[in-house]
Amino acid sequence: MQMSDSGMLTQSLPDRDAELEVLRECVEAALDTAQRGGAEGAEVNANSQAGLSVAVRLGEIETLEHHRDRGIAISVYLGKRKGSASSADLRPDAIRDCVQNALDIARYTEEDACNGLPDRDRLATEFPDLDLWHPRNLDVGAAIARALECEEAGRADPRISNSEGASVNIHAGLSVQGNSAGFVGFNSGTRYDQSCVLVAGDGENMQRDYWYDSRRCFDDLEAAQVTGAEAARRTVSRLGASQRPTAQVPVMFSPMVARGLIAHLVSAVSGSALYRNASFLKDALGEPLFPDWLSVTENPMLPRAPGSCAFDGEGVATRQRKLVNGGTLEGYVLSSYSARRLGLETTGNAGGVHNLTLEGVMTPQDELLGMMDTGLLVTELMGQGVNIVTGDYSRGASGFWVEGGEIIHPVEEMTIAGNLRNMFAAIRAVGDDIDDRANIQAGSILIDHMTVAGR
């Protein structure tokens, strides 16, 4: 940290160009050492992270953390044997030792015919500016003031009885990725987050909820008072929650939980699950999965978006594509290794997907309630009752009971159950209230019927 003109501590983010040059030199040194050590192939990622985290509670500073880290990860190939090592030390001797460790590990591993670098013709050669780098040397005092302002706005509601705190986080990340096939790629990105967690009521009638915002650019963050006020609104709206009798009714997932349904889809079509025969969507490519008006698209080139990147974790070029097209499963999520295991081609998803969005007929959220008529609006899910092998789905849920298209009262301690394949097919509508703060961007999802178990 450094002192600003006002005398306040300032979070100093790295100079991007200078830091990337340091990381590039580390990558080149590691690749050269690996090749001189006998590696037939090598891939290296060097990264630098810096950030500031402020947390307050009940009007007092609770934590103030500054971090700045560097690291390097190296994988080498001796024939079809692979060895990997990593280090938080970027000095030349440490990099040489790290490469040697990877080589030593490779000599003792079993051969795997699917190991190896990506095919050269799949490596990224174009690197558009995705508008992900928005550094701001935020005064620590200003960050504290913003967190306090956020919590104060939430606590202004007299029904709020306690606070678990508010936080402001600043993060900047830089990385250079390279391999012995000649690929070198640069990544840089910033992220700014704020959140507030509140408690309403007292005794046995207590409820907890939260709200947050997260953006690439600080100026895109909603006002701190908005985050605090929304946390309060969500919390007090849960007061008086009760159980409902068990029934088969429509269920609507609010945007923050709806993206979890799409995450289950991603898990089921990911290479590691497929080649292990551990997915209910094994061999489902080309089969109807969603209604024919709904598609799921991967958009890696969206400006300022959370998951944007021109290349994946192996340097393979990313591209826009439809995972689900007109309801039909059209693509898997594959790295080079998992693709080889399946006899397919990589999809540029080593490390995960890049900005999944729902496309089709988008319905206003208030109209969705009318379409549901009577059922459960889910705003929070609990537990891990999802079996990707069978698709069976059973999770604890809380939210709101809806009758005649109107929210009647909050509910809690409910369980919703079904099967993911049946749930996907039973999607009746998708809302236009899209939550764009995460890598999976979805609006509300209305499912025709599920088992809702309560008292």
ABEGO torsion letter per residue (X at the ends): XBBBAAGBBBBBBBBAAAAAAAAAAAAAAAAAAAAAAGBABBBBBBBBBBBBBBBBBGGBBABBBBBBBBBBBBBBBBEABBBBBBBABABAAAAAAAAAAAAAAAAABBBBAABEBBBAAABBABBBBAGABBBBBBBAAAAAAAAAAAAAAAAABAABABBAEBBBBBBBBBBBBBBAAGBBBBBBBBBBBBBBBBBBEBEABBBBBBBBBBBABAAABBBAAAAAAAAAAAAAAABGBBBBBBBBBBBBBBAAAAAAAAAAAAAAABAAAAAAGABAABGABGBBABBAABBBBBBAABBGBAABBABBAAGBBBBBBBABBGGBBABBBBBAAAAAAAGBBBAGABGEBBGBBBBEBBBBAAAAAAAAGBEBBBABBBEABBBAAAGBBBBBBBEBBBBGGBBABBBBGBBBBEBAAAAAAABABBBABBBAABABBBBBBBBABBBBBBX
